[in-house]
Each structure stands twice: as structure tokens, then as C-alpha cells.
């Protein structure tokens, strides 16, 4: 039986029955229900922070496992990078030196990275820094592997062409020893015979009688022939391939034509005194890549060690050139 509640009416000095309206009962029930739901929700939230669900436990385990794999992957990428550095070092300092090829620059090996933030899409995650670092390492390693692979392909091709390259590199004197009067002037600063000023001499001058044969110092193709009464006079330039060219000047005449193929030891002209010259001689240059280099280092095929030492000593003297 429901309890009946009374209140004391001071006006009538009597107890009266408390009558509760139906709407008030409904409102009270709703408030109670809402309070119960709110307390239950807050309790669930608090409970979920204290006690993790099986799915949360599994997800956190997977994330921790993924982080561990990223760390292991980063370590393996670092190890692979170290191995690649060793290959790159041998490539530049052994393989390419042996085949006389230019080393690959650091800029070329690292090209394609930097500038635009290509890893922006990886921002916003809990382990973004780690993920970006590993991804960048893999990208760099992949790029370097491509460059190195192409380099090794070039080395293989150069190995196949080694015999041809050895026949093409300038390796003999352009004038035979028996025909030489003397090695008149070497590579480096010399006194110009006409202007009497100190000027860089980019080749070597071989003094010999007019009409002395001039030989191609390696296999190649004639790139240029020119007749002139000034400067270098009558001249021939041969492209030997593999980055080598040779230049022969002050000829009495030449016996080859442009685009003609020649072999080492072929006569390409004769010693003269054409152009700006003070006596019969051959001016001879060796070009490696885009640089004129000292020809004295390219006579290893026809000089004995004693003859080479004497040639080296004579070419180092700062005397007067003939052109």
C-alpha cells in the first residue's frame, strides 16, 4: 500500500494530505531516469579507461608490434646503406680508376631528393617521425641502388671494350725516337719564342727535320683537319673515344681526311714549321675529357724506363717553346 504523506497547515491548525500532481510525478521519473543514464555513461567511460576491452588490447599490441618492425626495418636499411657505400667506394676508386672513367659525383648519386615536402602525407600519426625517417631512408637507398646498378652496367661494358680501349688510348710518341733531334719543350709555363712572355704551353714540342713522319698515337677517327698559315698551322685532331683526343700541329702536310679511321702507328702527316713556329717541330697535345693533360704520361708503350725518366726530366725544364 502506497504511503500517504501529510503536512501541517498553520492556518487551520490541522494536518492535510499532500496531493502530488501527475505531471510532477512524470517529471520526477524523467529526471531520475536521466540521472541514472548519465551516471551509467560516466561510469562506463571511467571503467573503459581503467579496464581495456579485448579489441583495444589487440589493437595496442598490433601497434607496438608495428613500431618494433619499423625499428628493425630502419636498422636493416642502415646496414644495407653501409654495404652500398662500400660498393660505391670500390666503384669510384677501383673499377672506374682501372677503366679510366670519371667517378660518379655525390650530387648525382643523391639527385631527386629535397625541395618539396614529399612526405607530408605521413604527418598526423602517432609515430609520424619514425615512419617518415624510414620511408626517406628507403627512398634514398632505392635511388642509390638504381644509380649504382647503371654504373656497374657501364663497368661491364667497359670491361668488354677493354681491349679496344687499350688500343685507343694515346700510348706512343707521335715522332719516333730515331727521328728526334730533341724534345724541345714540355707541358707547362714556357717562354713564348716570339712574344718573349711567360705563357702556358698546353702540349709538347718535338724537334725533328722537315718531312719526318708523324704517327697516330692510338686508334681513332680523324675529327678535324685544317690548313693554315697562322697559329698552329696545318693541324690534325683525332678522336680516340673513351674520352681521349690528340692534337698534332705545325705539320708540313697531313695525309688523312676528316672522319677517316686510323690505327696506332699510322702516318697522319709530316713534321713542318707551318703557322706561328720558329723551327721545324711537332706540337702535340693530349685531351682527356675536356681538359688538356700532360702528354708525357702517355708514352708507356714505346719507351724504356730509362728513356721515360729522361723524357720526364727534359719535359719539366722551363725553357723556350717553339710555338
C-alpha positions as CSV (number, residue, x, y, z in Angstrom):
1,X,0.0,0.0,0.0
2,X,1.3,3.4,-1.0
3,X,2.4,5.7,1.8
4,X,0.2,8.8,2.3
5,X,2.1,11.9,3.3
6,X,0.6,14.9,5.3
7,X,1.7,18.4,6.0
8,X,0.7,20.7,8.9
9,X,-1.4,23.7,8.0
10,X,-0.7,26.5,10.5
11,X,-3.8,28.5,9.3
12,X,-6.2,25.7,10.1
13,X,-4.1,24.2,12.8
14,X,-4.7,20.8,11.2
15,X,-2.8,18.1,9.1
16,X,-3.7,18.0,5.5
17,X,-3.0,15.3,2.9
18,X,-0.2,16.1,0.3
19,X,-1.6,15.6,-3.1
20,X,1.1,15.2,-5.8
21,X,0.2,16.1,-9.3
22,X,0.6,13.5,-12.1
23,X,2.8,15.9,-14.2
24,X,5.2,16.3,-11.3
25,X,5.4,12.5,-10.9
26,X,6.3,12.1,-14.6
27,X,8.9,14.9,-14.4
28,X,10.5,13.4,-11.4
29,X,10.6,10.0,-13.1
30,X,12.2,11.5,-16.2
31,X,14.9,13.3,-14.1
32,X,15.6,10.1,-12.2
33,X,16.0,8.2,-15.5
34,X,18.3,10.9,-17.0
35,X,20.4,11.0,-13.9
36,X,20.6,7.2,-13.9
37,X,21.7,7.2,-17.6
38,X,24.3,10.0,-17.0
39,X,25.8,8.2,-14.0
40,X,25.9,4.9,-16.0
41,X,27.6,6.7,-19.0
42,X,30.2,8.4,-16.9
43,X,30.8,5.1,-15.1
44,X,31.3,3.3,-18.5
45,X,33.7,5.9,-19.6
46,X,35.7,5.7,-16.4
47,X,35.6,2.0,-16.5
48,X,36.8,1.9,-20.1
49,X,39.9,4.0,-19.1
50,X,40.7,1.7,-16.3
51,X,39.8,-1.7,-17.9
52,X,40.7,-2.1,-21.6
53,X,38.5,-4.1,-23.9
54,X,39.9,-7.1,-25.8
55,X,39.8,-5.2,-29.1
56,X,41.7,-2.3,-27.6
57,X,44.3,-4.7,-26.2
58,X,44.7,-6.4,-29.6
59,X,45.0,-3.0,-31.4
60,X,47.6,-1.7,-29.0
61,X,49.6,-5.0,-29.4
62,X,49.5,-4.6,-33.2
63,X,50.7,-1.0,-33.0
64,X,53.5,-2.0,-30.7
65,X,54.4,-4.8,-33.0
66,X,54.4,-2.5,-36.0
67,X,56.6,0.0,-34.2
68,X,59.1,-2.8,-33.5
69,X,59.0,-3.8,-37.2
70,X,59.7,-0.2,-38.3
71,X,62.7,0.0,-35.9
72,X,64.1,-3.3,-37.3
73,X,63.4,-2.2,-40.8
74,X,65.3,1.1,-40.2
75,X,68.2,-0.9,-38.8
76,X,68.3,-3.2,-41.9
77,X,68.1,-0.2,-44.2
78,X,71.1,1.4,-42.4
79,X,73.0,-1.9,-42.7
80,X,72.2,-2.1,-46.4
81,X,73.3,1.6,-46.9
82,X,76.7,0.8,-45.3
83,X,77.1,-2.2,-47.7
84,X,76.2,0.0,-50.7
85,X,78.7,2.7,-49.5
86,X,81.4,0.1,-49.7
87,X,80.4,-0.9,-53.3
88,X,80.2,2.8,-54.2
89,X,83.7,3.4,-52.9
90,X,85.1,0.4,-54.8
91,X,83.3,1.6,-57.9
92,X,84.8,5.1,-57.8
93,X,88.3,4.3,-56.5
94,X,89.0,0.9,-58.1
95,X,86.7,-0.1,-61.0
96,X,86.4,3.4,-62.6
97,X,90.1,4.2,-61.9
98,X,91.1,0.9,-63.7
99,X,89.0,1.8,-66.7
100,X,89.9,5.5,-66.5
101,X,86.3,6.6,-66.1
102,X,85.2,9.6,-64.1
103,X,83.8,8.8,-60.7
104,X,80.1,9.4,-60.0
105,X,79.5,12.6,-58.1
106,X,77.7,12.7,-54.8
107,X,75.1,15.1,-56.3
108,X,74.3,12.5,-59.0
109,X,74.0,9.7,-56.5
110,X,71.7,11.7,-54.3
111,X,69.8,13.5,-57.1
112,X,66.0,13.8,-56.8
113,X,65.6,14.4,-53.1
114,X,64.9,17.6,-51.2
115,X,62.9,20.7,-52.0
116,X,59.2,19.8,-52.0
117,X,58.0,18.0,-48.8
118,X,57.2,14.6,-50.4
119,X,56.4,13.1,-47.0
120,X,53.7,15.5,-45.9
121,X,51.0,12.8,-46.3
122,X,52.7,10.8,-43.5
123,X,52.1,13.6,-40.9
124,X,49.4,13.4,-38.3
125,X,50.1,9.9,-36.9
126,X,51.4,8.9,-33.5
127,X,54.7,7.7,-35.0
128,X,54.9,10.0,-38.0
129,X,58.5,11.0,-37.4
130,X,59.7,7.4,-37.3
131,X,57.6,6.4,-40.4
132,X,58.9,9.4,-42.3
133,X,62.5,8.7,-41.5
134,X,62.3,5.0,-42.5
135,X,60.4,6.0,-45.7
136,X,63.1,8.6,-46.6
137,X,65.9,6.1,-46.0
138,X,64.3,3.6,-48.3
139,X,63.8,6.2,-51.0
140,X,67.4,7.3,-50.8
141,X,68.6,3.7,-50.8
142,X,66.4,2.8,-53.8
143,X,67.7,5.8,-55.8
144,X,71.4,5.0,-55.0
145,X,70.8,1.3,-56.0
146,X,69.5,2.5,-59.4
147,X,72.5,4.8,-59.9
148,X,74.9,2.0,-58.8
149,X,73.2,-0.6,-61.0
150,X,73.7,1.7,-64.0
151,X,77.3,2.3,-63.1
152,X,78.0,-1.4,-62.9
153,X,76.4,-1.9,-66.3
154,X,78.8,0.7,-67.6
155,X,81.7,-1.1,-65.9
156,X,80.7,-4.3,-67.5
157,X,80.5,-2.6,-70.9
158,X,83.9,-1.0,-70.4
159,X,85.3,-4.4,-69.4
160,X,84.1,-5.8,-72.7
161,X,85.7,-2.9,-74.5
162,X,88.9,-3.0,-72.5
163,X,90.9,-4.4,-75.5
164,X,89.6,-1.7,-77.8
165,X,90.2,1.0,-75.1
166,X,93.8,-0.1,-74.6
167,X,94.3,0.2,-78.4
168,X,92.7,3.6,-78.5
169,X,94.4,5.4,-75.6
170,X,97.3,7.5,-76.8
171,X,100.3,5.4,-75.8
172,X,103.3,6.1,-78.1
173,X,105.3,9.1,-79.1
174,X,104.0,10.9,-82.2
175,X,107.5,11.0,-83.6
176,X,109.9,8.0,-83.4
177,X,113.0,8.3,-81.2
178,X,115.3,7.7,-84.1
179,X,114.0,10.8,-85.9
180,X,114.1,13.1,-82.9
181,X,116.7,15.8,-82.6
182,X,115.5,16.6,-79.1
183,X,112.4,17.1,-77.0
184,X,112.2,20.9,-77.4
185,X,109.6,21.9,-74.9
186,X,107.3,20.3,-72.4
187,X,103.9,20.9,-70.8
188,X,103.5,23.9,-68.5
189,X,104.7,27.5,-68.3
190,X,107.3,28.3,-71.0
191,X,108.7,31.4,-72.7
192,X,106.9,32.2,-76.0
193,X,109.5,32.3,-78.8
194,X,108.1,35.4,-80.5
195,X,106.4,37.4,-77.7
196,X,109.1,36.5,-75.1
197,X,106.4,36.3,-72.4
198,X,105.8,33.5,-69.9
199,X,102.8,31.6,-71.3
200,X,101.2,28.2,-70.6
201,X,102.2,25.6,-73.1
202,X,99.5,23.0,-73.4
203,X,101.4,20.3,-75.2
204,X,104.9,19.1,-76.0
205,X,107.2,20.2,-78.8
206,X,109.3,17.5,-80.6
207,X,112.1,18.9,-82.7
208,X,112.7,16.9,-85.9
209,X,113.7,17.6,-89.5
210,X,111.0,18.6,-92.0
211,X,109.3,15.7,-93.6
212,X,109.7,13.4,-90.5
213,X,106.7,11.1,-90.3
214,X,104.1,11.9,-87.6
215,X,102.2,8.9,-86.2
216,X,98.7,8.5,-84.7
217,X,99.3,7.6,-81.1
218,X,96.2,5.5,-80.7
219,X,93.3,4.0,-82.7
220,X,90.6,6.6,-83.5
221,X,88.7,8.7,-86.1
222,X,90.0,12.0,-87.5
223,X,87.8,14.7,-86.1
224,X,89.4,17.7,-87.8
225,X,92.0,18.6,-90.4
226,X,92.9,22.2,-91.1
227,X,95.3,24.1,-93.3
228,X,96.5,27.5,-92.0
229,X,99.5,29.9,-92.2
230,X,98.8,31.2,-88.7
231,X,98.6,29.9,-85.2
232,X,99.0,26.1,-85.1
233,X,99.4,26.0,-88.9
234,X,98.5,22.7,-90.6
235,X,96.8,20.5,-88.0
236,X,95.0,17.2,-87.3
237,X,92.8,16.3,-84.4
238,X,91.9,12.6,-83.7
239,X,89.1,11.4,-81.5
240,X,90.1,8.1,-79.9
241,X,86.9,7.5,-78.0
242,X,86.8,6.7,-74.3
243,X,87.2,10.5,-73.6
244,X,90.6,10.8,-75.3
245,X,91.6,13.1,-78.2
246,X,95.0,14.1,-79.6
247,X,96.1,17.2,-81.5
248,X,99.0,17.5,-83.9
249,X,100.2,21.0,-85.2
250,X,102.7,22.8,-87.4
251,X,102.6,20.0,-89.9
252,X,104.3,20.3,-93.3
253,X,101.3,18.5,-94.6
254,X,98.7,15.9,-93.4
255,X,97.8,12.6,-95.2
256,X,94.4,12.0,-93.7
257,X,90.9,13.3,-94.2
258,X,88.1,14.1,-91.8
259,X,86.1,11.1,-90.4
260,X,88.9,8.7,-91.6
261,X,89.6,5.8,-89.2
262,X,93.2,5.4,-88.2
263,X,95.2,2.9,-86.1
264,X,98.0,3.5,-83.7
265,X,101.2,3.9,-85.7
266,X,99.6,5.1,-88.9
267,X,101.3,8.0,-90.6
268,X,98.9,11.0,-90.5
269,X,101.3,13.8,-91.6
270,X,104.9,15.1,-91.6
271,X,106.8,17.5,-89.4
272,X,106.9,21.0,-90.6
273,X,107.0,24.6,-89.5
274,X,103.7,26.0,-90.6
275,X,101.8,28.6,-88.7
276,X,103.5,30.5,-85.8
277,X,106.6,28.5,-85.5
278,X,110.3,29.3,-85.2
279,X,111.8,25.9,-86.3
280,X,110.6,22.5,-87.7
281,X,108.8,20.6,-84.9
282,X,105.6,18.9,-84.0
283,X,103.4,20.4,-81.3
284,X,101.4,17.5,-79.7
285,X,98.6,17.6,-77.2
286,X,96.5,15.0,-75.3
287,X,93.0,15.9,-74.3
288,X,91.2,13.8,-71.6
289,X,87.6,14.6,-71.2
290,X,87.5,18.4,-71.6
291,X,91.0,19.0,-70.1
292,X,94.4,19.2,-71.8
293,X,96.7,16.9,-69.9
294,X,100.5,16.4,-69.8
295,X,101.3,14.1,-72.8
296,X,104.5,12.9,-71.0
297,X,102.3,10.4,-69.1
298,X,101.2,8.7,-72.3
299,X,104.4,7.2,-73.8
300,X,104.3,3.9,-71.9
301,X,104.2,1.7,-75.0
302,X,107.5,2.6,-76.7
303,X,109.9,3.9,-74.1
304,X,112.1,2.0,-71.7
305,X,112.1,3.1,-68.0
306,X,115.4,4.9,-68.6
307,X,114.1,6.7,-71.7
308,X,110.9,7.7,-69.9
309,X,112.9,9.1,-67.0
310,X,115.0,11.2,-69.3
311,X,111.9,12.4,-71.2
312,X,110.2,13.3,-67.9
313,X,113.3,15.3,-66.8
314,X,113.6,17.2,-70.1
315,X,109.8,18.0,-70.3
316,X,109.9,19.5,-66.8
317,X,112.5,22.2,-67.7
318,X,111.1,25.6,-68.1
319,X,112.7,26.6,-71.4
320,X,111.5,28.4,-74.5
321,X,108.9,26.7,-76.6
322,X,109.0,26.6,-80.5
323,X,105.4,27.9,-80.9
